[in-house]
Amino acid sequence: MDNNVHFGDGVLDEAKVDINSRAKGLVKIVIDAVFDYLEGKVKDFPETIERLRNSPETEQRIVALWSEHLFEEGLVAKGYNGLSDNLLISNFHQEGYLDGLYVGYVLAMMALADNDAPKDIILAARDYIRPPTKKQTHILT
C-alpha cells in the first residue's frame, strides 16, 4: 500500500480536462454561429446594396452630401447645394455660356476702343450686342 496518496489527488487534473473539452465545444458552437450569421449577411449584401441604390431617399441623401462636399471645397456656389448631377452640370453649362457671352462682349468693346473707333460705332455695336440701360446711355452720351 502506498502511503503517498493524498485527498483530492488527480481531481484537479480531471476537472481541467473536463473544462477544456466542454470549453472546446462551446467555442466551436460560438464560431459556427458567428460564421453562419456572417454567411447569411454576405449572401444578402448584394441585395442590400441594390435596395440602397434603388432607394430615392438614399439617392437624395448622397446628392446632398456630394453637393455639400463640393461647396465646402469651394468648387460650387451655395445656390448649387443639393442639386443633382444633371442639374449641376446643366447650370455649369449655362453659366459658362453666359460668361463666354460677357467675355465676347467685353473683347468686342475693347477692340473697338483700342482701334480708335468712333463713339457712334462703339454705341451701335453695344446696342446691337445688348440693349443699353439708362445708366449706360447717360454715361456715354
DOTIMAR-114414 format. One record per residue (C-alpha): residue number from 0; residue in three letters; y, z negated, x negated. Coordinates in steps of 0.1 Angstrom, whole numbers. Layout:
% DOTIMAR-114414
REC, k, r, v, w, u
REC, NUM, ALA, Y, Z, X .
...
% end
This chain:
% DOTIMAR-114414
REC, k, r, v, w, u
REC, 0, MET, 0, 0, 0 .
REC, 1, ASP, 34, 10, -12 .
REC, 2, ASN, 60, -18, -13 .
REC, 3, ASN, 89, 6, -18 .
REC, 4, VAL, 92, 18, 18 .
REC, 5, HIS, 124, 7, 35 .
REC, 6, PHE, 135, 6, 70 .
REC, 7, GLY, 152, 39, 80 .
REC, 8, ASP, 139, 59, 51 .
REC, 9, GLY, 139, 96, 60 .
REC, 10, VAL, 157, 91, 93 .
REC, 11, LEU, 190, 103, 80 .
REC, 12, ASP, 174, 134, 64 .
REC, 13, GLU, 156, 142, 97 .
REC, 14, ALA, 189, 137, 116 .
REC, 15, LYS, 207, 161, 92 .
REC, 16, VAL, 181, 187, 96 .
REC, 17, ASP, 182, 184, 134 .
REC, 18, ILE, 221, 185, 135 .
REC, 19, ASN, 221, 216, 112 .
REC, 20, SER, 196, 235, 133 .
REC, 21, ARG, 215, 227, 165 .
REC, 22, ALA, 249, 235, 149 .
REC, 23, LYS, 235, 269, 138 .
REC, 24, GLY, 225, 276, 174 .
REC, 25, LEU, 260, 266, 187 .
REC, 26, VAL, 278, 286, 161 .
REC, 27, LYS, 256, 317, 169 .
REC, 28, ILE, 264, 312, 207 .
REC, 29, VAL, 302, 310, 199 .
REC, 30, ILE, 301, 340, 176 .
REC, 31, ASP, 281, 361, 202 .
REC, 32, ALA, 306, 351, 229 .
REC, 33, VAL, 336, 360, 208 .
REC, 34, PHE, 323, 394, 198 .
REC, 35, ASP, 311, 401, 234 .
REC, 36, TYR, 346, 393, 246 .
REC, 37, LEU, 363, 415, 219 .
REC, 38, GLU, 339, 444, 225 .
REC, 39, GLY, 348, 443, 262 .
REC, 40, LYS, 386, 443, 253 .
REC, 41, VAL, 382, 471, 228 .
REC, 42, LYS, 365, 492, 254 .
REC, 43, ASP, 394, 485, 278 .
REC, 44, PHE, 420, 491, 251 .
REC, 45, PRO, 424, 529, 256 .
REC, 46, GLU, 426, 524, 294 .
REC, 47, THR, 452, 497, 289 .
REC, 48, ILE, 473, 520, 267 .
REC, 49, GLU, 470, 548, 293 .
REC, 50, ARG, 482, 524, 321 .
REC, 51, LEU, 511, 514, 300 .
REC, 52, ARG, 521, 550, 292 .
REC, 53, ASN, 519, 559, 328 .
REC, 54, SER, 540, 529, 340 .
REC, 55, PRO, 576, 538, 349 .
REC, 56, GLU, 587, 502, 342 .
REC, 57, THR, 572, 504, 307 .
REC, 58, GLU, 589, 537, 301 .
REC, 59, GLN, 623, 524, 313 .
REC, 60, ARG, 619, 494, 290 .
REC, 61, ILE, 611, 515, 260 .
REC, 62, VAL, 640, 538, 267 .
REC, 63, ALA, 663, 508, 270 .
REC, 64, LEU, 650, 493, 237 .
REC, 65, TRP, 654, 527, 219 .
REC, 66, SER, 689, 531, 232 .
REC, 67, GLU, 699, 496, 222 .
REC, 68, HIS, 684, 502, 187 .
REC, 69, LEU, 704, 535, 183 .
REC, 70, PHE, 736, 517, 195 .
REC, 71, GLU, 730, 488, 171 .
REC, 72, GLU, 726, 512, 142 .
REC, 73, GLY, 759, 529, 152 .
REC, 74, LEU, 743, 562, 160 .
REC, 75, VAL, 753, 564, 196 .
REC, 76, ALA, 783, 552, 217 .
REC, 77, LYS, 779, 522, 240 .
REC, 78, GLY, 781, 546, 271 .
REC, 79, TYR, 748, 562, 260 .
REC, 80, ASN, 730, 529, 261 .
REC, 81, GLY, 700, 532, 285 .
REC, 82, LEU, 699, 569, 287 .
REC, 83, SER, 665, 587, 285 .
REC, 84, ASP, 659, 611, 256 .
REC, 85, ASN, 666, 642, 277 .
REC, 86, LEU, 700, 629, 289 .
REC, 87, LEU, 709, 616, 255 .
REC, 88, ILE, 702, 650, 239 .
REC, 89, SER, 720, 668, 267 .
REC, 90, ASN, 751, 646, 262 .
REC, 91, PHE, 749, 652, 224 .
REC, 92, HIS, 748, 690, 230 .
REC, 93, GLN, 778, 688, 254 .
REC, 94, GLU, 797, 665, 230 .
REC, 95, GLY, 790, 689, 201 .
REC, 96, TYR, 801, 719, 222 .
REC, 97, LEU, 834, 702, 232 .
REC, 98, ASP, 840, 691, 196 .
REC, 99, GLY, 834, 727, 185 .
REC, 100, LEU, 859, 740, 210 .
REC, 101, TYR, 885, 715, 199 .
REC, 102, VAL, 880, 723, 162 .
REC, 103, GLY, 882, 760, 170 .
REC, 104, TYR, 915, 754, 189 .
REC, 105, VAL, 929, 734, 160 .
REC, 106, LEU, 919, 761, 135 .
REC, 107, ALA, 934, 788, 155 .
REC, 108, MET, 967, 770, 158 .
REC, 109, MET, 967, 761, 121 .
REC, 110, ALA, 960, 797, 112 .
REC, 111, LEU, 989, 809, 133 .
REC, 112, ALA, 1013, 783, 119 .
REC, 113, ASP, 1002, 788, 83 .
REC, 114, ASN, 1008, 826, 86 .
REC, 115, ASP, 1043, 821, 100 .
REC, 116, ALA, 1035, 835, 134 .
REC, 117, PRO, 1065, 835, 158 .
REC, 118, LYS, 1068, 805, 181 .
REC, 119, ASP, 1062, 826, 212 .
REC, 120, ILE, 1029, 839, 198 .
REC, 121, ILE, 1017, 804, 190 .
REC, 122, LEU, 1027, 792, 225 .
REC, 123, ALA, 1010, 823, 241 .
REC, 124, ALA, 978, 816, 221 .
REC, 125, ARG, 979, 779, 230 .
REC, 126, ASP, 984, 787, 267 .
REC, 127, TYR, 956, 813, 266 .
REC, 128, ILE, 931, 788, 250 .
REC, 129, ARG, 942, 759, 272 .
REC, 130, PRO, 970, 754, 297 .
REC, 131, PRO, 998, 732, 283 .
REC, 132, THR, 1006, 698, 296 .
REC, 133, LYS, 1042, 688, 305 .
REC, 134, LYS, 1045, 668, 273 .
REC, 135, GLN, 1035, 697, 251 .
REC, 136, THR, 1058, 721, 269 .
REC, 137, HIS, 1088, 698, 262 .
REC, 138, ILE, 1079, 693, 226 .
REC, 139, LEU, 1075, 729, 217 .
REC, 140, THR, 1104, 744, 237 .
% end
